[in-house]
Amino acid sequence: MNLMPWLIAVPLGMGFILPLMPKRSPRISDLLANLATLLLVILSVSLLGKTAVYRVGGWEARVGIVLVLDGLSGFMVIIVAAISFAATLFSARYMDRYTARPKYYGLFLLMVAGMNGAILTGDMFNLYVFLEIAAVASYALVAFGCEHEELEASFKYAILGSVASCFVLLGVALLYATFGTVNMAHLSEKIAVVAPGTPAYRVSMFTVMLFIAGLGMKAALVPFHAWLPDAHPSAPAPISAMLSGVLIKAIGVYALVRVMFNVVNVAEVAPGMLYALMVLGTLSMVVGVFLAVGQWDFKRLLAYHSISQIGYVMLGIGLGTPLGILGGLFHLANHAAFKSLLFLTAGATEYRTGTRRLEKMGGLGQKMPVTAGSSLVASMSIAGVPPFNGFFSKLIIILACVEAGRYGFAAWAVIVSIMTLASFMKVQKYAFFGRLKEQWVRVREVPFVMQVSMVLLAILCLGMSALLLPGPKKAFLDPAANVLSEGKDYSSTVLTAQTTGDQIVVSRDMGEK
């Protein structure tokens, strides 16, 4: 279990080493970056199903830094590692069109380090610190092309991201001023005994609203979504895949649900806050898909669908029922796969055609069969067509709404799924099917490593439905869902481990109670 800190140390260290690599040997940077992300995949898989508390330097939680690995954080680091590896593999040839490749990889891995740190940290202040590491690196990566569009999008993203960070930092400060600790487990223990109506209770509820605003902005929930439609299309395609596939989840959705379920335990303390998540999720689903349907910029259309699909995740988790939480987390994992793949296929078409406008494409499937096939798989997945992975997670969320008596929310989920299908039928028709236009006669498929990256993600879209089988479900989905469903158990798990005095304490398999 000494491997756990390496999930942060590897990308953080490589993030500082890679910018020192010689520009004249770009393949060295490609090799080191891909080795780093491959190592993260191996490390994260090796830790699956384990729970542990790591006290950095052996300090007590009140004064030191604590890393916590449980079913939810293990679930998230695997997702981040898998998408990061696909993105760096795709970058190996895609970044030939850019300069300063070592700096690109340095920023990329700093962003990964920030995400892994935010996922594993066990205290609120370091959550804020790691959120900022990931966010600042992403601001620079959005502007990496240094064109007018990229710089404007990055500036807008940085301004709104800074506002979100201020909300988060203010919430952390209020919790520390009220309860005298920033350790998540200690906070959970203290908030659990606060009586309703007391000043401490009101502070807790106010901080939850601050976190919903701040982390909701980082997750791009409506109405906090204004930065995303500009930032995602402007970034290089692998960064768009990272932003949509994992960043808005790791520093937005994950951080928000961790605080709400495991620190404040709103399911028992303030159920109305969960209803707010359901409303924000449904609003994001509807607004996102309506804005996407009319888009002709391929990457901008995908950006609006990111808003819509995150709405499904928040709707499922906001139900607060075991089935809803399971469906929300399953859709989070599925969305990471199919939306990252969609952005990579959009980047591949732009790489060969030089345009993102759908109406200017046409018939590209004849010349780019791997890209077209991957895009079709991802399109069917996001639209919820069986037997692709997106169908099963959406179905679980809809059934969870019906089970909870939320029939209106279930109806909206169905309507949005139908509109998503219509939107991606347009994408397939105008980009890859139909008559091949004369200007694309000489277009050819993207380089091999870019194809490999897309095929790997397409296989995930086809194979992730197997996670609902008893064995994979018990190993991957159930432990993550249990952490949120049994939110009050988080503090006892962490604090019990700390009282033993060991540097690292491994408890039971997280698939068992």
N, C-alpha and C positions, 0 to 999 in steps of 0.2 A: 504493500500500500504506500510505500515511499514514492511510488510513481505519480501519485496525485498532483503534487506541486509542479511536476514537469509539464503538465497540461498548460500551465501558464508560463513556466520558465523557457520552454523550447521556442514558442513563437515570439516571446518578449526578447530573448537573447538574439535570435535570428533577425528580429526586426532592427536591431542595432548593428549586426554584423553585415547584413546584405548590402546596405548602402555603401560599404567600403569596398565592395567587389569592383574590379576593373571594368570600365564601360566597353573596352575592346573585346572582352570575352563574355558576351551576354549569356551564353549557355551555362556558365558556371552559376549565375544567379537562378536560371531556370531549374537547374539540377538541385541546388540547395533548398530552394523554396518548395519544390515538389517532395523532396526527402523529408522536410520539416512537416508538411501537412500529412504525408503518408505515415510518419511516426505518430502524429496526433491520432490518426485513425486507429493505429495499433494500440496505443495507450488507452484510448477511450473504450475500445472493445474489451480490452483486458480487465477494465474496471467495471464492466457491466454487471449489475446485480449485487454490487457491494455497497455497503454504507460505512462511512468512516468520518472521524473528526481529526483534523490535523492542526495542531497548535504551532504556528511558526515560531521558532526559537524557544519553544517550551513555555511561553508566557501564558498566564491565565487569560481567559477570554475578556475579562473586564479591561485589561490594559494591552492585550496583544491581538494579533491577527489570527483569525480562525478560518480554515477552509472546511467546508462540509460537503461530503459526497453522499447523496441518497438517491432514491429512485428517480426523482425529477431531474436533479442536476446531472446524473449519469445519462439519462435520456437526452438531455439537451447537448451535452458535450459530444455525443456521437453524431448528432445531426450537424453540429457546427463543423466537426472534423470531416465528415463525408462531403459536405458541400464545398468546404475549403479546398479539399484535394481535387475535386472536379474543376473548380475555378482556376487553381494554379496550373493544372494540366492543360486546360483550355488556353491559359495566358501564354504558355510557352511559345506559341506561334502567333496568337492574336496580337501580342504586344510588339511584334515586329514593326507595326505601323507607328509606334511611339518611341520616344527617346527616354533616357533615364530609367531604364528597366530595373537596375538595382534599387533605386529609390521607390519605385512602384512596389516591388516585393517587400521592401522594408516597411512601408506604410500598411501593406496588406496584412503582414504578420503582426504588426502592432494592433491592428483592428481585431485580429483573431485572439490575441492575448487579452485584450480588453473584454471581449465577449466571454472567453473562458473564465476570466477573473470574476466577472459579474455573476456568472452561473455558479461558481464554486464558493464565493465568499460567504462568510457567516456573520458579517456585521454590516450595518447600514452605511457607515461612512465609506468603507472600502467598496461597497456597492456603487456609491456615487463616483468614487475615484476611477473604478474600472469602466463605468459607463462613459466617463469623459475620455478615457484613453481610446476606447472604441469609436466614440463620436468624433473626436478631433481628427483621428486618422481617416475616418470616412469623409469628413469635410474636404480634406486635401485630395482624396482619391476621386471624388466627384469632379473636382476642378482639374484633374490630371491632364486633360487635353489642352488646357490653357486657351481655348477658344472663348468667344464672347458668351455663347450659350452655357458652356461649362462653368465659367466664372460667375455668371449671374445666378445660376442654380445653386452653386456652392455657397455663395454669399447668403442667399435666402435660407438655405438649409442651416448654415451656421448661426444666423440670427435667431431663427425659431428654435433650433436645438439648444441655444444658450438660454433662451427663455424657459424651455422645458427643464434644463439643468438647474436653473434658479428655483423652480418649484420643488424639485427633488431635494436640493440642498436645504431649502427652508423647512421642508418636512422632516428631514433628518435632524436639523438643529432643534426643532420644537420637541421631537421625541426625546432627544438627549436632555434638553432643559427640563422636561417634565419627569422623566423616569431615571435619569442619571446613568444611562448605558446606551450603547449603540449595537451591542450584540443582539442578533435577531432572536436567539433562544431566550435570553434574559428578558428582552422586551415582550416577547410572547407571554412569558410567565407573569410579568407584572401587569400587562394589559388585561389578562384573563381575570384578575381579581378586582378590576376597577368597576365600581358601581355605576350604573347608568345615571346620567344627570350631573355627575360630579365634574369639576373642572378638568381633571385628567381624562375623563371619558370624552368630553367635548374636544379636547386637544387631539385625542386619537382619531376622532371622526373627521376633524378638520384636516389632519395630515393625510388621511386616506383620500380626501378630495384633492389635496395637492398632488398626491401621487397619481391619481387618475388623470389629472390634467397634464402633469409633467411626463409620466411614462406613457400616457395615452398619445401624447404628441410624438414621442419617439416610436411608438407602434403605428403611427399614422391612422388612428381612429378618427372618424368624422365626429366632431368638427375641427379636429386638431391636425388635419391631413395636408394642409396647404403646401408644405415643402416637398412632398413626395412626388407629385406628377412632374415636377421640373428636375429633381435630383436624380431619379432613377433613369430616365432616358438620356441624360447628359453624361453620365459616368461611362467608362469603358464597360463592355458587355460582361466580363467576369465580375466586375464590381457591382453592376446592376444585379447580377445573380446573387451575390453575397448580401447586398442591401435588402433585397426582397426575400431571399431564401432564408437567411438566418439573422441578419442584424436587427431588423425590426422586431424579431421574436425574442432574441437574447436580451437586448437592452430595453425592450418595450414590454411585450406580452409576458415573458418569463418573470422579469423583475416585478411587474405589477401583480401577477397572481401569487408570487412568492410572498410579497408583503401582505396582500389582502388575506390569503388563506393561512399562512404559517406564522406571520408576525401578529397581525391584528385579529385573525380568525373571524372575519366578517360574517361567515355563515351562521355563527352563533351570536356574535355581538351586535351586528347590524345587517340583517338580511336585505334591507333596502338597498344597500350598496351593490349587492349582486344583481338586483333588478336594474340598476343603473348600467352595469356592464352589459346586460342583455339588450337594453335599449340602444346603447352606443354601438354594440355589435350589429344589431339589425339595421340601424341607420347607416353604418358603414357598408354593409352588404348592398343595400338598396341604392344609395348615392353612388357608390363606386361602380356598380354595374351599369347604371344609367349613363354615367359620364363616359364609361368605356365603350359603349355601343356605338357612339358617334365618332370615335377616333379613327384616324387614318394613318397616324404615326404609329408604327408597329410597337416600339418600346413604350411610348406614352400610353397606348392601349393596355399594355401589360402592367404598367404602373397603376392605373386605375383598378385593374383587377386585383392587384395586391391589396388595395384598400378593402375591396369587396370580400376577398377570401379571409382576411384577418377578421372581418366581421363574423364569419362562421365560427372561427376559433373562439372569439369572445362570447358569442351567443351560447355555445356549448358549455364553456367553463362557467359562464354567468348563471346557468341554470342551477349550479351547485349540487346537482344529483350525481351519483356515481356514474351513471350512463352518460350524462351530459359532459362531465369532465373527461371521461374516456374518449368520447367522440371529438371533443375540442382538441385534446392533445394528439389524437391520431390524425386529425386534419392538419394540425400544425406540422407534424412530420411529413405528411403527404404534400402539403403546400411547399415545403422546403425543396422537395424533389422536383415536382412538376413546374413550379414557377422558376426555379433556377434553370431548368432545362429550357423553358420558353425563352428566357432572356439570352441564353447561349445560342439558341437557334436564331433569334433575332440578330444577335451579334454576328453570327455566321453569314446570314444573308447580307447584312450591311458590309461585312468584310469583303464579299465578292462583288456586290452590286454598287456599293457606295451610297445607297439610299435606305431610308427607313419608311418611306411612303408606300403603303400597300397598293395604291392605285397605279404606281409606276412599276410594280413587279408583275408577275404573271407567268405561270408555267415553269417556275424554277424547280419544281420537283423532277422534271426531266433531266436537268443538269446537276442537281444537288440532291440525289435520292436519300442519302443518310440524314442530311439536315431536314428534308421534308418528312421523312418517316419519323424522326425524333420529335419534330414539331407536332405531327398528327397524334402521336402517343400522348404528349403533354397536353395537347388541346382537349383530347377526350378525357383525360384525367381531371383537368380543372373543371370541365363541364359536368363531371359526375356521370359519365357513361360507363355502364358495367362492361367488362369486369375490371376496369382500371381502379387504382387505389382511391381516387377522389370520390368515386361512387359510394364506397362503403363508409367512409368517414362522414360524408354528408347524410347518408341514410341513418347512421347512428344518431347524429345531431337532431335530425327531424323526428326520429322515434323518441328521443329523449324529451323533446318539446311536447310531443303528444302524451307521453307518460306523465309529465309534470302538469298537464292540463293547459299548456301554453299553445293553443291551437292557432292563434294569430301569428305567432312567431314561426311556427312550423309552416304555415302557408307562405309567408314571405321567403323562407328558405327555399321552398320549392320553386316559387316564381323567379327568384334570383338565379337559381340553377338553370332554368329554362332560358333565361336571357343570356346567361354566360355561354350556353351552347350556341345560341344564335350569333353571338359576337365572334366566337372562334370558328364557326362555319364561314363567316366573312373572311377571317384571316386565311383559312385554308383555300378558299376560292380565289381570292385576289393574289395571294403570294405564291402558292405552290401548284395550284391546279389551273385548268384553262389552257388557252393557247400561249405558247412561248413567244414572247415579244422579240422583235428582231435584234434589239440592242443586247439581249442576253444570250444570243446564240453561242458566244464563245465563253460563257461563264462555266466554271468547273467547280467541283466539290472542294471544300476547305481542306487544309492539311490534315494528315492522318491523326495527329495527337488531339486536334480539336474534335475530330469525329469520335475518337475513343471516349473523350469526356462526355459527349452527348449520348453516346450509346450506353455508357455506364448509368447515367441518370435515367435513360429510357427503361433500362432493365429494372431499376428501382421502382419506377412508376408501375411496371407490370407485376413486380414481385412483392411489393409492400402489402398487398392485400393478404398475404400469408401471415402477417403479424396478428391477424385475428384468430389464427389457429391456436389451440390450447397452449402448446409449448412456447412459441414465440410471444404470445400475448402475456403469459405469466412472467417471462424473462424481461420484456421490454415495456409493454404498455401498462400492465397492472401496477408495477412498482411506482411508476410516475403518477398514475391516477390516484393511488392510495395516499401518496404524500399530500395531495390537495384534499382528498375526501376526508382524511383523518388529520386535518390541519393542526389540531391541538397537540398531537403526538410529536410534532417536530421539536419542541422545546425539551421534552423529556428524553428524546433520543440523543440530542446534542449534549445536554447537561449531564446525563448519566454517563456518557462516554468521557466527559471532561473530568468527572470526579475520580476516575481511576488513577489519574496522574500519568497515564501513558501518553507518549507523543502521538501515536496513532492507535486508534481503537477500532477494530473491525467487529461489527455486530452481525446479526443474522442476514440471510438472503432476503433482499427487499421484496421478493415475491411472497414471503410468508408474513403473517402477522406475529 
